[in-house]
Amino acid sequence: MSTVEELRQSGNAAFSAGRYQEALTFYEQALALDAENVDLLNNAAAASHSLKKYDDAIAYARRSLSVCDNFKAHTRVGAALWALNRLPEAAMEYERAAVLSPGNPSVEESRQTLLRLLQQSFGSGGVVLPLCSTGKLGVCLDVAVVTLALLTMFFLFFMPALAKKTWNFLMATAVVRQAMIARRQGLLKASKEVLLKWSDHRCTLELLLCGIALIGAVEPQMLLVSALGIYSAVSLASNLPTLSNISPFMHRLCAPYLQRILANQSMVANYAATLEAIMLFTVMFSGGAIFTLVYIQYVKNLYLIDNNTRVAFTGIRMNLSRLTRHPYMPLFVDTYMQKFCELIYTIAQRGI
């Protein structure tokens, strides 16, 4: 009967010769004798990757990590995720590998390459600025949304009894604002074909969300208030000449702030998208069951059509991964966090 070491060496020889299935068979036989051998698990992951069995490669590498945290297993997971085009997750694996093996040229090269690819993928999508209001009425609605958002935030902290009233006014104003934008896009026609397109446009998604919040008497949602106010501020900043014609005083008062927003509108829009993404994890505590389900559907559709939302979720996941992969954090915390993120990603890819 062959020993574990003999089987491992036979597997390595087969792998070097490019006989990956044979190598994997040897590694599996060795693992049957020593199920927690980290080297064997990492080798089995490499063989599975060469056979393009990426899910199996991840599974073997995760088993290796469950035995002990090691940089090779992280690189195996990262390589498989990279092959599956799950670049943000792959980047996090290589970052963890770099921490465990500082100065490793192969790990560092892969990490830097992934970061460049991530930047290119985000850059190629471009920052998607929300559609702006137009005309004097549109600017007035933007001013109203920004004002109501500020008042609601103030009342939430200092006069909660009044926050509900300003929240309702904010939702109603947001519905009218988005209805105007939707009308301009030809999305308010009594046609089944047009209605089926509503899930492909932010304006109609937001119209439905705010309408349901208003009709359902949903409690004020701080993150949604902030996001609506920021998006309207970006729209208002793009209409400074119209604001000047309507109210020179208001223009003088707001121009310095709006010009700053206009100069950084990409960053501001990404910040608003991040608030919407974070709210996915908080709405269940204060929004009620129905509104929570509606909001999940809202964010799911935004993820499919809005590059800002995808960037926001990627950023959140990467930051959470840095925390869950800290040496003091138990491995199961990161395992279940990654499974939760993968579940959200899978749900987002499915149709309505």
Contacts in CASP RR format, 6 or more apart in sequence:
PFRMAT RR
TARGET T0000
AUTHOR 0000-0000-0000
METHOD contacts of the structure
MODEL  1
MSTVEELRQSGNAAFSAGRYQEALTFYEQALALDAENVDLLNNAAAASHS
LKKYDDAIAYARRSLSVCDNFKAHTRVGAALWALNRLPEAAMEYERAAVL
SPGNPSVEESRQTLLRLLQQSFGSGGVVLPLCSTGKLGVCLDVAVVTLAL
LTMFFLFFMPALAKKTWNFLMATAVVRQAMIARRQGLLKASKEVLLKWSD
HRCTLELLLCGIALIGAVEPQMLLVSALGIYSAVSLASNLPTLSNISPFM
HRLCAPYLQRILANQSMVANYAATLEAIMLFTVMFSGGAIFTLVYIQYVK
NLYLIDNNTRVAFTGIRMNLSRLTRHPYMPLFVDTYMQKFCELIYTIAQR
GI
2 10 0 8 1.000
2 29 0 8 1.000
3 33 0 8 1.000
4 30 0 8 1.000
4 33 0 8 1.000
4 34 0 8 1.000
4 37 0 8 1.000
4 40 0 8 1.000
7 26 0 8 1.000
7 27 0 8 1.000
7 29 0 8 1.000
7 30 0 8 1.000
7 33 0 8 1.000
8 26 0 8 1.000
8 27 0 8 1.000
8 30 0 8 1.000
8 37 0 8 1.000
8 39 0 8 1.000
8 40 0 8 1.000
8 43 0 8 1.000
10 26 0 8 1.000
11 22 0 8 1.000
11 23 0 8 1.000
11 26 0 8 1.000
11 27 0 8 1.000
11 43 0 8 1.000
11 47 0 8 1.000
12 23 0 8 1.000
12 43 0 8 1.000
14 20 0 8 1.000
14 22 0 8 1.000
14 23 0 8 1.000
14 26 0 8 1.000
15 23 0 8 1.000
15 43 0 8 1.000
15 46 0 8 1.000
15 47 0 8 1.000
15 50 0 8 1.000
18 50 0 8 1.000
20 47 0 8 1.000
20 50 0 8 1.000
20 51 0 8 1.000
21 47 0 8 1.000
21 51 0 8 1.000
23 43 0 8 1.000
23 47 0 8 1.000
24 44 0 8 1.000
24 47 0 8 1.000
24 48 0 8 1.000
24 51 0 8 1.000
27 40 0 8 1.000
27 43 0 8 1.000
27 44 0 8 1.000
27 47 0 8 1.000
28 44 0 8 1.000
30 37 0 8 1.000
30 40 0 8 1.000
31 37 0 8 1.000
31 40 0 8 1.000
31 41 0 8 1.000
31 44 0 8 1.000
34 40 0 8 1.000
36 67 0 8 1.000
38 64 0 8 1.000
38 67 0 8 1.000
38 68 0 8 1.000
38 70 0 8 1.000
38 72 0 8 1.000
38 73 0 8 1.000
41 60 0 8 1.000
41 61 0 8 1.000
41 63 0 8 1.000
41 64 0 8 1.000
41 67 0 8 1.000
41 73 0 8 1.000
42 60 0 8 1.000
42 61 0 8 1.000
42 64 0 8 1.000
42 70 0 8 1.000
42 72 0 8 1.000
42 73 0 8 1.000
42 76 0 8 1.000
44 60 0 8 1.000
45 56 0 8 1.000
45 57 0 8 1.000
45 58 0 8 1.000
45 60 0 8 1.000
45 61 0 8 1.000
45 64 0 8 1.000
45 73 0 8 1.000
45 76 0 8 1.000
45 77 0 8 1.000
45 80 0 8 1.000
46 57 0 8 1.000
46 76 0 8 1.000
48 54 0 8 1.000
48 56 0 8 1.000
48 57 0 8 1.000
48 60 0 8 1.000
48 80 0 8 1.000
49 57 0 8 1.000
49 76 0 8 1.000
49 79 0 8 1.000
49 80 0 8 1.000
49 83 0 8 1.000
52 83 0 8 1.000
54 80 0 8 1.000
54 81 0 8 1.000
54 83 0 8 1.000
54 84 0 8 1.000
55 80 0 8 1.000
57 76 0 8 1.000
57 77 0 8 1.000
57 79 0 8 1.000
57 80 0 8 1.000
58 76 0 8 1.000
58 77 0 8 1.000
58 80 0 8 1.000
58 81 0 8 1.000
60 76 0 8 1.000
61 73 0 8 1.000
61 74 0 8 1.000
61 76 0 8 1.000
61 77 0 8 1.000
61 80 0 8 1.000
62 73 0 8 1.000
62 77 0 8 1.000
62 335 0 8 1.000
64 70 0 8 1.000
64 72 0 8 1.000
64 73 0 8 1.000
64 76 0 8 1.000
65 73 0 8 1.000
65 74 0 8 1.000
65 77 0 8 1.000
65 331 0 8 1.000
66 331 0 8 1.000
69 100 0 8 1.000
69 327 0 8 1.000
69 331 0 8 1.000
70 100 0 8 1.000
71 96 0 8 1.000
71 97 0 8 1.000
71 98 0 8 1.000
71 100 0 8 1.000
71 101 0 8 1.000
71 104 0 8 1.000
71 107 0 8 1.000
72 97 0 8 1.000
74 93 0 8 1.000
74 94 0 8 1.000
74 96 0 8 1.000
74 97 0 8 1.000
74 100 0 8 1.000
75 93 0 8 1.000
75 94 0 8 1.000
75 97 0 8 1.000
75 106 0 8 1.000
75 107 0 8 1.000
75 110 0 8 1.000
77 90 0 8 1.000
77 93 0 8 1.000
78 89 0 8 1.000
78 90 0 8 1.000
78 93 0 8 1.000
78 94 0 8 1.000
78 97 0 8 1.000
79 90 0 8 1.000
79 110 0 8 1.000
81 87 0 8 1.000
81 89 0 8 1.000
81 90 0 8 1.000
81 93 0 8 1.000
82 90 0 8 1.000
82 110 0 8 1.000
82 114 0 8 1.000
87 114 0 8 1.000
87 117 0 8 1.000
87 118 0 8 1.000
87 121 0 8 1.000
88 118 0 8 1.000
88 314 0 8 1.000
88 315 0 8 1.000
88 317 0 8 1.000
88 318 0 8 1.000
89 317 0 8 1.000
89 321 0 8 1.000
89 338 0 8 1.000
89 341 0 8 1.000
90 114 0 8 1.000
91 111 0 8 1.000
91 114 0 8 1.000
91 115 0 8 1.000
91 118 0 8 1.000
91 318 0 8 1.000
92 317 0 8 1.000
92 318 0 8 1.000
92 321 0 8 1.000
92 322 0 8 1.000
92 325 0 8 1.000
94 107 0 8 1.000
94 110 0 8 1.000
94 111 0 8 1.000
94 114 0 8 1.000
95 111 0 8 1.000
95 322 0 8 1.000
95 325 0 8 1.000
96 325 0 8 1.000
97 104 0 8 1.000
97 107 0 8 1.000
97 111 0 8 1.000
98 104 0 8 1.000
98 107 0 8 1.000
98 108 0 8 1.000
98 111 0 8 1.000
101 107 0 8 1.000
118 314 0 8 1.000
122 307 0 8 1.000
122 311 0 8 1.000
122 314 0 8 1.000
125 307 0 8 1.000
126 307 0 8 1.000
127 265 0 8 1.000
127 266 0 8 1.000
127 269 0 8 1.000
127 270 0 8 1.000
127 307 0 8 1.000
127 308 0 8 1.000
128 269 0 8 1.000
128 306 0 8 1.000
128 307 0 8 1.000
128 308 0 8 1.000
129 234 0 8 1.000
129 265 0 8 1.000
129 266 0 8 1.000
129 269 0 8 1.000
130 202 0 8 1.000
130 203 0 8 1.000
130 231 0 8 1.000
130 234 0 8 1.000
130 235 0 8 1.000
130 269 0 8 1.000
131 181 0 8 1.000
131 184 0 8 1.000
131 185 0 8 1.000
131 202 0 8 1.000
131 203 0 8 1.000
132 234 0 8 1.000
132 235 0 8 1.000
132 238 0 8 1.000
132 239 0 8 1.000
133 139 0 8 1.000
133 141 0 8 1.000
133 142 0 8 1.000
133 177 0 8 1.000
133 180 0 8 1.000
133 181 0 8 1.000
133 232 0 8 1.000
133 235 0 8 1.000
133 239 0 8 1.000
134 184 0 8 1.000
134 239 0 8 1.000
135 239 0 8 1.000
135 242 0 8 1.000
136 242 0 8 1.000
136 245 0 8 1.000
136 246 0 8 1.000
137 180 0 8 1.000
138 177 0 8 1.000
138 180 0 8 1.000
138 239 0 8 1.000
139 236 0 8 1.000
139 239 0 8 1.000
139 242 0 8 1.000
139 243 0 8 1.000
139 246 0 8 1.000
140 246 0 8 1.000
141 173 0 8 1.000
141 176 0 8 1.000
141 177 0 8 1.000
141 180 0 8 1.000
141 232 0 8 1.000
142 177 0 8 1.000
142 232 0 8 1.000
142 233 0 8 1.000
142 235 0 8 1.000
142 236 0 8 1.000
142 239 0 8 1.000
143 236 0 8 1.000
143 243 0 8 1.000
143 250 0 8 1.000
144 173 0 8 1.000
145 170 0 8 1.000
145 173 0 8 1.000
145 174 0 8 1.000
145 177 0 8 1.000
145 228 0 8 1.000
145 229 0 8 1.000
145 232 0 8 1.000
146 229 0 8 1.000
146 232 0 8 1.000
146 233 0 8 1.000
146 236 0 8 1.000
148 166 0 8 1.000
148 169 0 8 1.000
148 170 0 8 1.000
148 173 0 8 1.000
149 170 0 8 1.000
149 225 0 8 1.000
149 226 0 8 1.000
149 228 0 8 1.000
149 229 0 8 1.000
149 232 0 8 1.000
150 229 0 8 1.000
151 166 0 8 1.000
152 163 0 8 1.000
152 166 0 8 1.000
152 167 0 8 1.000
152 170 0 8 1.000
152 220 0 8 1.000
152 225 0 8 1.000
153 222 0 8 1.000
153 225 0 8 1.000
153 226 0 8 1.000
155 161 0 8 1.000
155 162 0 8 1.000
155 163 0 8 1.000
155 166 0 8 1.000
156 163 0 8 1.000
156 220 0 8 1.000
156 222 0 8 1.000
156 225 0 8 1.000
163 220 0 8 1.000
164 219 0 8 1.000
164 220 0 8 1.000
167 219 0 8 1.000
167 220 0 8 1.000
167 225 0 8 1.000
168 214 0 8 1.000
170 225 0 8 1.000
170 228 0 8 1.000
171 210 0 8 1.000
171 211 0 8 1.000
171 213 0 8 1.000
171 214 0 8 1.000
172 210 0 8 1.000
172 214 0 8 1.000
174 206 0 8 1.000
174 207 0 8 1.000
174 210 0 8 1.000
174 228 0 8 1.000
175 207 0 8 1.000
175 210 0 8 1.000
175 211 0 8 1.000
175 214 0 8 1.000
177 232 0 8 1.000
178 203 0 8 1.000
178 204 0 8 1.000
178 206 0 8 1.000
178 207 0 8 1.000
178 210 0 8 1.000
179 188 0 8 1.000
179 207 0 8 1.000
181 203 0 8 1.000
182 188 0 8 1.000
182 201 0 8 1.000
182 203 0 8 1.000
182 204 0 8 1.000
182 207 0 8 1.000
185 201 0 8 1.000
185 203 0 8 1.000
186 194 0 8 1.000
187 194 0 8 1.000
187 197 0 8 1.000
187 198 0 8 1.000
187 201 0 8 1.000
187 203 0 8 1.000
187 204 0 8 1.000
188 194 0 8 1.000
197 204 0 8 1.000
198 204 0 8 1.000
198 205 0 8 1.000
198 208 0 8 1.000
199 205 0 8 1.000
199 301 0 8 1.000
199 352 0 8 1.000
200 301 0 8 1.000
200 305 0 8 1.000
201 305 0 8 1.000
202 302 0 8 1.000
202 305 0 8 1.000
202 306 0 8 1.000
205 298 0 8 1.000
205 301 0 8 1.000
205 302 0 8 1.000
206 228 0 8 1.000
206 298 0 8 1.000
208 294 0 8 1.000
208 298 0 8 1.000
209 294 0 8 1.000
209 295 0 8 1.000
209 298 0 8 1.000
210 228 0 8 1.000
212 218 0 8 1.000
212 290 0 8 1.000
212 291 0 8 1.000
212 294 0 8 1.000
213 221 0 8 1.000
213 224 0 8 1.000
213 291 0 8 1.000
216 290 0 8 1.000
216 291 0 8 1.000
218 287 0 8 1.000
218 288 0 8 1.000
218 291 0 8 1.000
219 286 0 8 1.000
219 287 0 8 1.000
221 279 0 8 1.000
221 283 0 8 1.000
221 286 0 8 1.000
221 287 0 8 1.000
223 275 0 8 1.000
223 276 0 8 1.000
223 278 0 8 1.000
223 279 0 8 1.000
223 282 0 8 1.000
224 275 0 8 1.000
224 276 0 8 1.000
224 279 0 8 1.000
226 272 0 8 1.000
226 275 0 8 1.000
227 272 0 8 1.000
227 273 0 8 1.000
227 275 0 8 1.000
227 276 0 8 1.000
227 279 0 8 1.000
229 272 0 8 1.000
230 268 0 8 1.000
230 269 0 8 1.000
230 271 0 8 1.000
230 272 0 8 1.000
230 275 0 8 1.000
231 269 0 8 1.000
231 272 0 8 1.000
233 258 0 8 1.000
233 261 0 8 1.000
233 268 0 8 1.000
234 261 0 8 1.000
234 265 0 8 1.000
234 268 0 8 1.000
234 269 0 8 1.000
234 272 0 8 1.000
236 243 0 8 1.000
236 254 0 8 1.000
236 258 0 8 1.000
237 258 0 8 1.000
237 259 0 8 1.000
237 261 0 8 1.000
237 262 0 8 1.000
237 265 0 8 1.000
238 262 0 8 1.000
238 265 0 8 1.000
240 251 0 8 1.000
240 255 0 8 1.000
240 258 0 8 1.000
240 259 0 8 1.000
240 262 0 8 1.000
243 250 0 8 1.000
243 251 0 8 1.000
243 254 0 8 1.000
243 258 0 8 1.000
244 251 0 8 1.000
261 268 0 8 1.000
269 308 0 8 1.000
270 308 0 8 1.000
270 311 0 8 1.000
270 312 0 8 1.000
272 308 0 8 1.000
273 302 0 8 1.000
273 306 0 8 1.000
273 308 0 8 1.000
273 309 0 8 1.000
273 311 0 8 1.000
273 312 0 8 1.000
274 312 0 8 1.000
274 315 0 8 1.000
274 316 0 8 1.000
276 299 0 8 1.000
276 302 0 8 1.000
276 309 0 8 1.000
276 312 0 8 1.000
277 299 0 8 1.000
277 309 0 8 1.000
277 312 0 8 1.000
277 313 0 8 1.000
277 316 0 8 1.000
278 316 0 8 1.000
279 295 0 8 1.000
279 299 0 8 1.000
280 295 0 8 1.000
280 296 0 8 1.000
280 299 0 8 1.000
280 344 0 8 1.000
283 291 0 8 1.000
283 292 0 8 1.000
283 295 0 8 1.000
284 292 0 8 1.000
287 295 0 8 1.000
297 352 0 8 1.000
299 309 0 8 1.000
300 347 0 8 1.000
300 348 0 8 1.000
301 352 0 8 1.000
302 309 0 8 1.000
303 309 0 8 1.000
303 310 0 8 1.000
303 313 0 8 1.000
303 348 0 8 1.000
304 348 0 8 1.000
304 349 0 8 1.000
313 344 0 8 1.000
317 341 0 8 1.000
320 337 0 8 1.000
320 341 0 8 1.000
321 334 0 8 1.000
321 337 0 8 1.000
321 338 0 8 1.000
323 329 0 8 1.000
324 333 0 8 1.000
324 334 0 8 1.000
324 337 0 8 1.000
324 338 0 8 1.000
325 334 0 8 1.000
END
